[in-house]
């Protein structure tokens, strides 16, 4: 899982108001387009049940197996282009014959739920560790620096592959079907185990510089408690870093979740998931290349749009950039 980029903010600058930040992002054509794509995906995720109801399909029913003439004896769609028709707008899944459109819509919900939850947990842990360690300094700072370097030295993807089944085996009795919420919880725990470290390191460095500034020293001289200094003097000056981190973390977690599912240790059947759809598409690509196009294009568009939005937010928050 890639480290998330953050941006340092001068000690006297706080994050701009939301309307001002939005105006700056919208002035950037690339940022405005990326925001529109991200909002479209969010809307599709929220409206997935309504769209599925109007469309008349669901993501779990095996339409190709239940109705004759839709799949061949080998499990491939009979109609060209993956079985695209007036009844199945994006075609049918090879083998099980599920509707691709509803699989994609509900796959957005799966990815976003895991990504947003993981981003929230890692941001919280990063803030608690980074701000506290940066403010305290001393032996706590040295111990944290050593621990962070040790954790960052591990091959993250291999650890994710190893930890996921271990955690699942600890939480679920042998022979018992794993509930859907358990799959989501395991992924969030796995992502959170390492995702907080880059933010914590960045905040530690920022807070170490801020704690010696005049406004912090003035608050101390006036008898302010450590809690007051952290909450009212330090945190307002790192809000921009937190916003950029969260914006950049979401697409990282979406891609990581899809990668784990592609490798067979992420979300399992019957929960719709883009990574598993891409894995299935790679198996039947020569016979049915259309099936892999839709989840691959959706994942690419979403991750690219969110990354571009993160760049636009970072530029808008950077006082030296002043927008593009």
Secondary structure, 3 states (H helix, E strand, C coil): CCCCCCCCCCCCCCCCCHHHHHHHHHHCHHHHHHHHHHHHHHHHHHCHHHHHHHHCCCCCCCHHHHCCCCECCCCCECCHHHHCCCCCCCCECCCCCCEHHHHHHHHHHHHHHHHHHHHHHHHHHHHHHHHHHHHHCHHHHHHHHHHHHHHHHCCHHHHHHHHHHHHHHHHCCCCCCCCHHHHHHHHHHHHHHHHCHHHHHHHHHHHHHHCCCHHHHHHHHCCCCHHHHHHHHHHHHCHHHHHHHHHHHHHHHHHHHHHHHHCCCCCCCCCCCHHHHHHHHHHCCCCCCHHHHHHHHHHHHHHHHHHHHHHHHHHHHCCCCCCC
